[in-house]
Each structure stands twice: as structure tokens, then as C-alpha cells.
Amino acid sequence: MDREFVFRNEDFERIRKLIRDRVGISLTDKKRDLVYSRIARRLRALHLTEFSDYLDYLEQHEDETQDFINALTTNLTAFFRESHHFDYLAEAMQAQQAGTKRPFNIWSSACSTGEEAYSLAMTAIEAFACWDPPVRILATDVDTRVLEHAQSGIYDMERLAKLPDERVHRFFYKGRGARSGSARIRPEVQQLIRFRPFNLLMPKWPIKGRFDAIFCRNVMIYFDKATQYSILSRFHPLLSEQGLLYAGHSESFQHAADLFRSQGQTIFYPVRTNPSLRSNG
């Protein structure tokens, strides 16, 4: 097949190593065409003709690293995706507040364009029937481009198509005139969330405190088992005594059974040395 740019096998292998070293993503041979199409955009932007030239450029220009990562990260998401997680979370929020007055802390660790984080905030507002629920949400992503989108809180109306009309009317302002066809999340929802750039593979995580829920959904599937285990081992101490890890529908952590056990519906609890730390064991 004729290609616009020269793309050799050694170029693909260099890209595989670079993206694995930078963010832990493991690319299979089946991703070769996807890699070509994604990175070809950077060659056009930089007026290059060969992938080898781009990779040399990447190694010489640190400021290109983020564009390289952004090009290869996949950001498939939706509001209230895997809705059972949000139903369970609402009950967990209410149960904790019945016994303590501290805020319920949530980390959306791969928030993409923000739909997950805003779904968490909307869930909190609905669960406590107020605009300032006792909930704090940290939303992070390695892709700075999608973080900017998330922080803007502006979405095409088609992104809201599967939301009930009641939620759309309550939580969004519809655009008018030149902004017709888009909607903006209400500031009361945004104020519950802190958006931050974050790489799950960075040597030292600048995150302190305990979380009552960590959402890391449909992310681990891009990592090999060793990288998954490393990340899970770092999630483990960040969860509160009753904290839970919410994963994607196709993710299983049997290889990390010493760290997490499933309680069903792709929700996992951390294994503790003292089983009495969890009331539901």
C-alpha cells in the first residue's frame, strides 16, 4: 500500500518503545495502521516526510513530547458510561455521610474530555440534593489537549444525546446564536472538580491524602500486566478503609489478587492485612 510518508518497521518499533517508556502504553502489531495515521498528523504539522525524521526530531525537542503522547492516547468516553458505577457511588456517598462529616474524595485518574468527572459531580449533586455536596473530585489525564476540553466544560449537543432531558436542563446551559448546537456545564458542577495533568507512570506521584473512590476505567487494557500491577500497587495505599476502585467492563485484576479483589460489577476493594478494616470483607 502506498503511503504518504515513509514508515519502516524500525520506526514502528521506536514508537512502541517511546510510548511505553513515557506513559506505559503497550502497542501490539495490530496498532501499526493506527500509529501511522495518528503520527502522520505530526509529520504534516512539522513538514517532514519520513517517520525516522520525526522520531529524530522528537528526541531532540522535548516540547514535542506532549504532542506525541496526545497523538497516541485514546480518549473514548461518555457521560454516565457504565451507569451502574454511578448508582453504586451515590449509595456509598450517602452511607459515608451518615457516619462521618468529612468530604467524600474521588479521583478520576484518566478523565479524558471530562465526561466522567462531570458525571461524578452530577451524581454527587443528585445524591445530596444540593449544589454544594460534601464531595471533592480530582480529575487527571496525561493528554493535555483533552484536559483543556474538560476544563472548558463545553460539549456538542450530540454528546448529551443519551442524557435524560431532566439532567440536560438541570446541569447545562444550551448555546444560542453562533454557539447553537453546543452546551456548557453549569459552574456549580465545575466547582466540585480540580483538573490536573498527570502521568500514571511518573516516578513519584504528587498526590496525598486518601480517596473514597478511584475511577480508572478502560485504561489498564493499554498496559501490560507488570505495568498494571505497578499502578495498582500505588492506588492501593491511596484508598480509604472503605474506598473502592472502579474499573472498565473488560478489566480484571486476578494477577493482582494480593492487592485488589472484585466485589462484582467491575468494582474492586483493596486487600488489607487486617480484614476487619472492611465491614463487608
CORWO-V297338 format. One record per residue. N is the residue number from 1. RES is the residue in one letter. PHI is phi as a letter, one per 40 degrees, with the letter a starting at -180 (999 if undefined). PSI is psi in degrees with one decimal (999 if undefined). D_CENTER is the distance of its C-alpha to the mean C-alpha in Angstrom with 1 decimal. Layout:
<<N;RES;PHI;PSI;D_CENTER> <N;RES;PHI;PSI;D_CENTER>>
This chain:
<<1;M;999;129.4;35.1> <2;D;c;134.3;35.8> <3;R;b;154.7;32.8> <4;E;c;-35.3;32.7> <5;F;b;150.1;31.7> <6;V;c;124.0;33.0> <7;F;b;98.6;30.3> <8;R;c;164.9;31.7> <9;N;c;-38.1;30.5> <10;E;c;-27.4;30.5> <11;D;c;-44.5;28.1> <12;F;c;-41.5;25.6> <13;E;c;-37.8;26.1> <14;R;c;-41.4;25.6> <15;I;c;-42.4;22.3> <16;R;d;-44.0;21.2> <17;K;c;-42.7;22.2> <18;L;c;-46.5;20.7> <19;I;c;-30.1;17.1> <20;R;c;-43.7;17.4> <21;D;c;-35.3;18.9> <22;R;c;-46.4;16.5> <23;V;b;4.9;13.0> <24;G;g;0.8;14.2> <25;I;c;131.0;13.7> <26;S;b;114.6;16.9> <27;L;c;125.8;18.4> <28;T;c;170.0;21.2> <29;D;c;-27.4;24.4> <30;K;c;-15.5;23.2> <31;K;c;6.1;20.7> <32;R;d;-46.9;23.6> <33;D;c;-37.7;24.1> <34;L;c;-43.6;20.4> <35;V;c;-44.3;20.6> <36;Y;d;-50.4;23.9> <37;S;c;-36.1;22.8> <38;R;c;-46.3;19.7> <39;I;c;-24.3;21.7> <40;A;d;-30.3;24.9> <41;R;c;-35.8;23.5> <42;R;c;-35.2;23.6> <43;L;c;-42.0;27.1> <44;R;c;-43.8;28.2> <45;A;c;-32.5;26.9> <46;L;c;2.5;28.7> <47;H;f;45.8;31.8> <48;L;b;161.1;31.7> <49;T;b;-14.9;33.2> <50;E;b;146.4;32.0> <51;F;c;-34.5;28.8> <52;S;c;-36.7;30.7> <53;D;c;-40.5;31.5> <54;Y;c;-42.8;27.8> <55;L;c;-35.8;26.9> <56;D;c;-42.9;29.8> <57;Y;c;-43.4;28.7> <58;L;d;-42.3;25.2> <59;E;c;-19.8;26.8> <60;Q;c;-13.7;29.1> <61;H;b;100.6;26.8> <62;E;c;-29.9;24.0> <63;D;c;-10.5;22.8> <64;E;c;-14.3;22.0> <65;T;d;-45.5;19.4> <66;Q;c;-38.3;16.5> <67;D;c;-37.2;17.8> <68;F;c;-47.3;17.9> <69;I;c;-45.9;14.3> <70;N;d;-37.3;13.3> <71;A;c;-32.1;15.7> <72;L;b;-6.8;14.5> <73;T;c;139.4;10.7> <74;T;c;134.4;10.1> <75;N;b;56.9;8.2> <76;L;c;121.4;9.6> <77;T;a;173.3;8.8> <78;A;a;158.1;11.4> <79;F;c;134.0;12.7> <80;F;f;36.6;13.3> <81;R;c;135.5;12.2> <82;E;f;66.4;13.8> <83;S;d;-24.3;15.9> <84;H;c;-27.2;17.5> <85;H;c;-39.1;14.7> <86;F;c;-32.4;15.3> <87;D;c;-45.2;19.0> <88;Y;c;-41.7;18.9> <89;L;c;-41.1;16.9> <90;A;d;-42.6;19.6> <91;E;c;-38.8;22.3> <92;A;c;-39.7;20.8> <93;M;d;-49.4;20.7> <94;Q;c;-38.4;24.2> <95;A;c;-41.4;25.5> <96;Q;c;-42.5;24.4> <97;Q;c;-20.1;26.0> <98;A;c;-21.9;29.2> <99;G;b;-12.8;29.6> <100;T;a;159.1;28.3> <101;K;b;2.0;27.8> <102;R;c;155.1;25.0> <103;P;c;151.6;21.7> <104;F;c;117.5;19.0> <105;N;b;131.0;16.0> <106;I;b;140.9;12.4> <107;W;b;116.4;9.3> <108;S;c;98.4;5.9> <109;S;c;-10.1;4.7> <110;A;a;71.8;1.4> <111;C;c;-10.7;3.3> <112;S;f;-131.6;5.1> <113;T;c;10.3;8.6> <114;G;h;-7.8;8.4> <115;E;d;-40.2;9.6> <116;E;c;-48.3;7.7> <117;A;c;-43.3;8.7> <118;Y;c;-32.1;12.1> <119;S;c;-38.4;12.6> <120;L;c;-43.5;12.4> <121;A;c;-41.9;14.9> <122;M;c;-38.8;17.1> <123;T;c;-43.0;17.3> <124;A;c;-44.2;18.5> <125;I;c;-41.2;21.0> <126;E;c;-39.8;22.3> <127;A;c;-35.3;22.6> <128;F;b;-0.1;24.7> <129;A;f;42.7;26.3> <130;C;a;162.9;26.0> <131;W;c;-11.3;24.1> <132;D;b;64.1;23.7> <133;P;c;158.3;22.5> <134;P;c;61.2;22.4> <135;V;b;137.8;18.6> <136;R;b;133.6;16.4> <137;I;b;125.9;12.7> <138;L;b;126.4;10.8> <139;A;b;123.0;7.6> <140;T;b;158.5;6.6> <141;D;a;151.2;5.7> <142;V;c;-21.3;8.5> <143;D;c;107.4;9.5> <144;T;c;-27.3;11.9> <145;R;c;-45.3;13.0> <146;V;c;-28.5;10.1> <147;L;c;-39.4;10.0> <148;E;c;-40.4;13.7> <149;H;c;-45.2;13.3> <150;A;c;-45.1;11.1> <151;Q;c;-30.8;13.8> <152;S;c;-32.8;16.5> <153;G;g;20.1;15.7> <154;I;b;130.9;17.8> <155;Y;b;147.8;17.3> <156;D;c;145.6;19.9> <157;M;d;-28.7;21.7> <158;E;c;-24.8;20.9> <159;R;c;-18.9;17.2> <160;L;c;2.9;18.9> <161;A;d;-32.9;21.4> <162;K;c;-1.0;20.2> <163;L;c;142.5;20.1> <164;P;c;146.8;23.5> <165;D;d;-35.8;25.7> <166;E;d;-42.2;26.0> <167;R;c;-40.2;22.4> <168;V;c;-47.4;22.6> <169;H;c;-35.3;25.8> <170;R;c;-38.3;24.7> <171;F;b;-4.8;21.4> <172;F;b;150.5;21.8> <173;Y;b;122.8;24.6> <174;K;c;138.9;25.7> <175;G;c;153.5;26.7> <176;R;b;160.8;30.4> <177;G;g;-124.2;32.6> <178;A;c;-21.5;30.8> <179;R;c;10.4;27.4> <180;S;c;139.6;28.3> <181;G;g;-2.4;25.7> <182;S;b;167.4;22.8> <183;A;a;150.9;21.7> <184;R;b;134.8;20.4> <185;I;c;144.6;18.6> <186;R;c;144.7;21.2> <187;P;c;-27.4;21.2> <188;E;c;-29.1;21.7> <189;V;c;-43.8;18.2> <190;Q;c;-34.7;16.8> <191;Q;c;-14.2;18.8> <192;L;c;-7.0;16.9> <193;I;b;138.5;13.7> <194;R;b;118.5;13.5> <195;F;c;132.1;11.2> <196;R;a;142.8;11.3> <197;P;c;141.2;10.7> <198;F;a;136.2;9.9> <199;N;b;118.8;10.5> <200;L;c;-15.9;10.2> <201;L;c;3.4;13.6> <202;M;c;145.3;15.4> <203;P;d;-40.5;18.7> <204;K;b;124.5;18.6> <205;W;c;122.2;15.7> <206;P;c;49.5;16.9> <207;I;b;127.4;15.7> <208;K;b;168.7;18.5> <209;G;g;-178.0;19.3> <210;R;b;143.6;18.3> <211;F;b;143.3;15.6> <212;D;c;-15.6;16.7> <213;A;a;132.3;13.4> <214;I;b;123.4;10.2> <215;F;b;117.9;7.5> <216;C;b;78.1;6.1> <217;R;b;132.8;6.8> <218;N;f;36.3;8.1> <219;V;b;-46.0;7.0> <220;M;c;-24.6;10.3> <221;I;c;-17.0;12.4> <222;Y;c;-4.2;12.2> <223;F;b;154.0;13.8> <224;D;c;171.7;17.3> <225;K;c;-38.7;18.5> <226;A;c;-41.4;19.6> <227;T;c;-40.3;16.2> <228;Q;d;-47.4;14.6> <229;Y;c;-41.0;17.4> <230;S;c;-44.5;17.1> <231;I;c;-43.1;13.5> <232;L;c;-36.6;14.6> <233;S;c;-21.7;17.7> <234;R;c;-27.4;16.0> <235;F;c;-40.8;13.9> <236;H;d;-54.3;17.3> <237;P;c;-10.4;19.3> <238;L;c;-6.6;16.7> <239;L;c;140.7;17.1> <240;S;c;175.7;20.1> <241;E;d;-35.7;23.0> <242;Q;b;13.7;21.8> <243;G;c;154.9;18.1> <244;L;b;150.3;15.9> <245;L;b;127.1;12.9> <246;Y;b;121.7;11.3> <247;A;b;175.8;10.5> <248;G;c;164.8;10.7> <249;H;c;-22.1;14.2> <250;S;b;11.9;15.3> <251;E;b;134.3;14.2> <252;S;b;140.9;17.1> <253;F;b;43.2;17.7> <254;Q;c;-28.2;21.5> <255;H;c;-7.2;21.8> <256;A;b;39.7;20.5> <257;A;c;-18.5;22.8> <258;D;c;-11.7;24.1> <259;L;b;-44.8;20.7> <260;F;b;143.8;19.3> <261;R;b;146.6;21.1> <262;S;c;139.4;20.2> <263;Q;b;16.6;21.6> <264;G;g;157.7;20.9> <265;Q;f;36.6;18.5> <266;T;f;40.4;15.7> <267;I;b;131.9;15.8> <268;F;b;142.4;16.9> <269;Y;b;146.1;19.1> <270;P;c;136.8;19.8> <271;V;c;126.9;23.3> <272;R;b;151.7;25.5> <273;T;c;-39.4;28.9> <274;N;b;104.4;30.5> <275;P;c;-17.3;29.7> <276;S;c;-9.9;31.2> <277;L;c;-19.5;28.1> <278;R;b;129.2;26.7> <279;S;c;-26.9;28.9> <280;N;b;10.8;27.6> <281;G;f;999;27.7>>
